[in-house]
Every structure is written in C-alpha cells, then in structure tokens.
Amino acid sequence: MSEAQTVDTPEAKVPLLVADEIVAGYVPEVNILNGCSMELFHQEMVGIIGPNGAGKSTFLKSLFGLIPIRSGSVTLNGKPITSLKAHELVTLGVGFVPQTENVFPSMTVRENMEMGAFLKPKTVAERFAEVVDLFPRLGERSGQLAGSLSGGERQMVAMGRALMMNPSVLLLDEPSAGLSPAFQDDVFINCRKINQVGVSIVIVEQNAARCLQVCDRAFVLDHGTNAYSGTGKELLNDPKVIELYLGTLANARKK
C-alpha cells in the first residue's frame, strides 16, 4: 500500500474521490455501467481492469463528466461533483488523459503544456518548471512538435499537460495502449513518479498484470459492475482473477 494508506492521518482515512453505484451509458436506456463503485484515497494509485467491453473507459469518462450519470453519485473531498462538466472538474483539481488524440500534434511540447493551464495562464511558467523537473525530457523536447515524438513521449506530454493545473486526482485511460513493451514500462514508471509527488491516480489498463504490480488497490469490472476488488498484490495472485482476467500473461510471469 502507498504511504498515504499506512500513515495515521485524517487524509489517510477519508476517501478523496468516491463513486457510488454509478449507472451510465452512451445511448438512452442502454446502460454500460450498472452500479460501479470505487474509492480513491489521498496519494493512492487505483487500477481498473477487466475484459474488453466491461465499461472501464466508460467509468473513467463518467467520473470526468464526459458521459451523463443516470443514477449514483460522485464526490470529491466529500462534496458532490456528479453533474459537473469537465472544465469545472479541472478547476477543482481533477485531470484526465484520454487514450487517443491526447496531444496537439501541430503544436510544440511547450505549447501543449501551456494549453493544459489555459484556465490559469498566470501559473504557466511556474507549473511548466515543476512538471519539467518531474519529466526532464519534456524540457529537452520543449520546442519540438508533439506530432514528431515517439508514442511514449507523446504519452508523457499528455500526462504533463494534465499536471499543469496541479490536480489532486489524475484519471488515466489506457496510457500504455499501442506502445512497445519498453515504452509501456516508461508509462508505469511515470505514473509512479506522479503518484509519489502527491497526485492520486485512477488508471484504466488493458495490461492488467503490469497494472496490478504498480497499483495500491484495484477493481475488476465485468459487464459494467464490480466483479472483484483488493490490493494489487491480492488480485495479481487470486486464482479466479488469473483464470478469468489475466490468463496466460500472469501464468507466464509466475514461471
């Protein structure tokens, strides 16, 4: 578990973000989510895994106000945020990195980062320096067009841009998708860097085994509902989770 979960402080005991019995979908009267729930604590990293079509990305988008929630509730620091729009959530400290089209390819790295703080332009210089301190490569590539970067570097730009508003919560949708194994490792390392500086993370991942290795806790979604939950280590070694959701990848890891 993360340090925030072991230190006896009020923040460690009170959830930062809570989703309770979320029901949502894209088409009227057709639900993708059928009562999903989740708790995220301060400085915690929580993974969301499950089969294709389980509702993982839908769940993340519902948290960020991109999909209407038909029933259930979402709270941040104990305050309701269920009906808020994405830009309102950004101002409250919630960042979101989509799976695809997550950079402006015709803009430089620096310009992409500036777009991340468009709601607080006076903080750009300070935040850019802090993010570059976390990810020095962004500083090295600051004048380069984002479209000319490798897939792993573009993902770093997308994460860095989301950090420009100094969020307390970062929602990541399939950050390792389409990347080579080496770049996938970089993504998970970067997630931990972000988490260790105090940002709580919810990460949706198809690379379930790797996700469980780095997350404090995780939830398995199946058919739009919670199927299993536990610490990353517990789920990584749960025979039923291995059989149903991790398969040969997890078995190969154990050999």
Buried (B, 14 or more C-beta within 10 A) or exposed (E): EBEBBEEEEEEBEEBBBBBBBBBBBEEEEEBBBBBBBBBBBBBBBBBBBBBEEBBBBBBBBBBBBBBEBBEBBBBBBEEEBBEBEEEEBBEBBBBBBBBEEBBBEEBBBBBBBBBBBEEBEEBBEEBBEBBBEBBEBBBEBBEBBBEEBEBBBBBBBBBBBBBBBBBBBBBBBBBBBEBEEEBBBBBBEBBBEBBEEEBBBBBBBBBBBBBBBBBBBBBBBBEBBBBBBBBBBBBBBBEEBBEBBBEEEBEEEEE
